[in-house]
Amino acid sequence: MVVRIDRVTTRGGDRGETSLGDGSRISKASAHIAALGSLDEANTVIGVLRAHVMHDGALRERLSALQNMLFDLGSDLCQPQDNAKAQRVSISLTDDIDHEIERLREKQEPLRSFILPGGSLPAAWAHMARASIRRAERDVVALSRSVEINSALVSILNRLSDYFFVLARHLNDDGRNDTVWTPGRSLREASIPDT
């Protein structure tokens, strides 16, 4: 597919509306646009994560493929379900994600607690990607309550958030440097020097 964009500013959205993939106009405040926006935000966070793993060419390629996948999900979602010409993503994408999850997970320390977002900078961004994808998943599920969508979208997003959790552990030395939840820990218990 060749895409040519001659103008970025079209003024078409100046009154709070935008177009879906079939050209139909819709409010920018709609659940449809909220879901598309959440997918875009998640993709942006993955782009920041990619910028923090410059040393790992293989991971950068995987992240690039996942960014393309998220764009495909957005392309599917922006087309009304009754558009016969629309390209739809397949549930089979979850198989590829599952494979990546298991490939990373087999080297990791067993989970013995809940994990707090953090650790290394790339791991923190992987957690941010996970949380962003969860929000996109919630927005897509909310949209599906009022509009028919490709049901594969929810499954793929659910699996992607799992992938980024496992990736965060990978980026924290396969779980050895995870930040572990300590139930009931207070600021008083933290060793913070007085200033």
C-alpha positions as CSV (number, residue, x, y, z in Angstrom):
1,M,0.0,0.0,0.0
2,V,1.3,3.4,-0.9
3,V,0.4,6.3,1.3
4,R,0.9,9.9,0.2
5,I,0.1,12.7,2.5
6,D,0.4,16.1,0.8
7,R,-1.0,18.2,3.7
8,V,-0.9,17.7,7.5
9,T,-3.2,20.6,8.3
10,T,-6.6,20.1,6.6
11,R,-8.7,22.2,9.0
12,G,-11.3,19.4,8.7
13,G,-11.3,18.8,12.5
14,D,-11.5,22.5,13.5
15,R,-15.1,22.0,14.6
16,G,-14.5,18.9,16.8
17,E,-15.2,16.2,14.2
18,T,-13.0,13.9,12.3
19,S,-13.4,11.1,9.7
20,L,-13.3,7.4,10.1
21,G,-11.6,5.3,7.5
22,D,-14.7,5.1,5.3
23,G,-15.0,8.9,5.3
24,S,-18.0,9.1,7.7
25,R,-17.7,12.1,10.1
26,I,-17.7,11.5,13.9
27,S,-17.2,13.6,17.0
28,K,-13.7,13.7,18.4
29,A,-15.4,13.2,21.8
30,S,-16.7,9.8,20.8
31,A,-15.7,6.4,22.3
32,H,-14.5,5.4,18.8
33,I,-11.9,8.3,18.7
34,A,-11.0,7.7,22.4
35,A,-10.1,4.1,21.5
36,L,-8.1,5.2,18.5
37,G,-6.3,7.8,20.5
38,S,-5.4,5.3,23.2
39,L,-3.9,3.0,20.5
40,D,-1.9,6.0,19.2
41,E,-0.6,6.8,22.7
42,A,0.4,3.2,23.4
43,N,2.3,3.2,20.1
44,T,4.0,6.5,21.1
45,V,5.2,5.0,24.4
46,I,6.7,2.0,22.5
47,G,8.5,4.5,20.3
48,V,10.1,6.0,23.4
49,L,11.0,2.6,24.7
50,R,12.7,1.9,21.3
51,A,14.8,5.0,21.8
52,H,16.0,3.6,25.2
53,V,17.2,0.2,23.8
54,M,19.6,1.5,21.1
55,H,22.1,-1.2,22.0
56,D,19.8,-4.1,21.2
57,G,19.1,-4.2,17.5
58,A,16.9,-7.4,17.7
59,L,14.7,-5.9,20.4
60,R,14.4,-2.7,18.4
61,E,13.2,-4.7,15.4
62,R,10.6,-6.5,17.5
63,L,9.3,-3.3,19.0
64,S,9.1,-1.8,15.5
65,A,7.0,-4.8,14.4
66,L,4.8,-4.3,17.4
67,Q,4.4,-0.6,16.5
68,N,3.3,-1.7,13.0
69,M,0.9,-4.2,14.5
70,L,-0.7,-1.5,16.7
71,F,-1.1,0.7,13.7
72,D,-2.8,-2.2,11.9
73,L,-5.1,-2.5,14.9
74,G,-5.9,1.2,14.6
75,S,-6.5,0.8,10.8
76,D,-8.9,-2.1,11.5
77,L,-10.7,-0.1,14.2
78,C,-11.1,3.1,12.2
79,Q,-13.1,1.1,9.6
80,P,-16.8,0.5,10.4
81,Q,-17.4,-3.3,10.7
82,D,-19.8,-3.3,7.8
83,N,-17.1,-2.1,5.4
84,A,-16.4,-5.2,3.3
85,K,-13.2,-3.6,1.8
86,A,-11.5,-3.1,5.2
87,Q,-8.5,-5.2,6.1
88,R,-9.0,-6.9,9.4
89,V,-6.3,-8.2,11.8
90,S,-6.4,-11.9,12.6
91,I,-6.6,-13.6,16.0
92,S,-3.6,-15.6,14.9
93,L,-1.4,-12.6,15.9
94,T,-1.8,-13.7,19.5
95,D,0.2,-16.9,18.6
96,D,3.2,-14.7,17.6
97,I,2.9,-12.7,20.8
98,D,2.5,-15.8,22.9
99,H,5.7,-17.2,21.3
100,E,7.6,-14.0,22.3
101,I,6.2,-14.1,25.8
102,E,7.4,-17.7,26.3
103,R,10.8,-17.0,24.7
104,L,11.5,-14.2,27.3
105,R,9.8,-15.9,30.2
106,E,11.8,-19.1,30.1
107,K,14.9,-17.2,31.2
108,Q,13.3,-15.3,34.0
109,E,13.3,-15.7,37.8
110,P,10.0,-17.1,39.0
111,L,7.5,-14.5,40.2
112,R,7.2,-14.5,44.0
113,S,5.4,-11.2,44.4
114,F,3.7,-8.4,42.5
115,I,6.1,-6.2,40.6
116,L,6.2,-2.4,40.9
117,P,6.8,-0.5,37.7
118,G,10.4,0.6,37.6
119,G,14.0,-0.7,37.7
120,S,16.0,0.2,34.7
121,L,14.9,3.1,32.5
122,P,14.0,0.8,29.6
123,A,12.0,-1.5,32.0
124,A,10.1,1.5,33.3
125,W,9.2,2.5,29.8
126,A,8.1,-1.1,29.1
127,H,5.8,-0.9,32.1
128,M,4.5,2.4,30.8
129,A,3.8,0.6,27.4
130,R,2.0,-2.1,29.3
131,A,-0.2,0.4,31.2
132,S,-0.9,2.3,28.0
133,I,-2.0,-0.8,26.2
134,R,-4.2,-1.8,29.1
135,R,-5.9,1.6,28.7
136,A,-6.3,1.1,25.0
137,E,-7.8,-2.4,25.7
138,R,-10.3,-0.8,28.1
139,D,-11.3,1.8,25.6
140,V,-11.7,-0.8,22.8
141,V,-13.9,-2.9,25.1
142,A,-16.0,0.1,26.0
143,L,-16.4,0.9,22.3
144,S,-17.4,-2.7,21.6
145,R,-20.4,-2.3,24.0
146,S,-22.0,0.1,21.5
147,V,-20.4,-0.6,18.1
148,E,-19.6,-3.9,16.4
149,I,-15.8,-4.3,16.1
150,N,-13.4,-7.1,15.2
151,S,-13.3,-9.2,18.4
152,A,-9.6,-10.1,17.7
153,L,-8.6,-6.6,18.7
154,V,-9.4,-7.1,22.4
155,S,-7.5,-10.5,22.5
156,I,-4.5,-9.0,20.8
157,L,-4.3,-6.0,23.2
158,N,-4.7,-8.3,26.2
159,R,-1.8,-10.4,25.0
160,L,0.3,-7.3,24.2
161,S,0.1,-6.0,27.7
162,D,1.3,-9.4,29.0
163,Y,4.2,-9.2,26.6
164,F,5.3,-5.8,27.9
165,F,5.1,-7.0,31.5
166,V,7.4,-9.9,30.6
167,L,9.6,-7.5,28.5
168,A,10.0,-5.2,31.5
169,R,11.2,-8.2,33.6
170,H,13.6,-9.0,30.8
171,L,14.9,-5.5,30.9
172,N,15.4,-5.8,34.6
173,D,18.0,-8.6,34.2
174,D,15.3,-11.2,33.7
175,G,13.6,-10.4,37.0
176,R,16.7,-10.3,39.1
177,N,16.4,-6.5,39.4
178,D,12.6,-6.2,39.6
179,T,11.2,-3.7,42.0
180,V,9.0,-5.9,44.3
181,W,5.9,-4.8,46.1
182,T,6.1,-4.7,49.9
183,P,2.6,-4.7,51.3
184,G,2.0,-2.0,53.9
185,R,5.3,-0.3,53.5
186,S,5.1,3.3,54.5
187,L,7.3,6.4,54.0
188,R,8.4,6.1,57.6
189,E,9.9,2.7,56.9
190,A,11.8,4.0,53.9
191,S,15.4,4.9,54.5
192,I,15.3,8.5,53.5
193,P,18.0,10.7,54.9
194,D,16.7,13.9,56.5
195,T,17.7,17.1,54.6
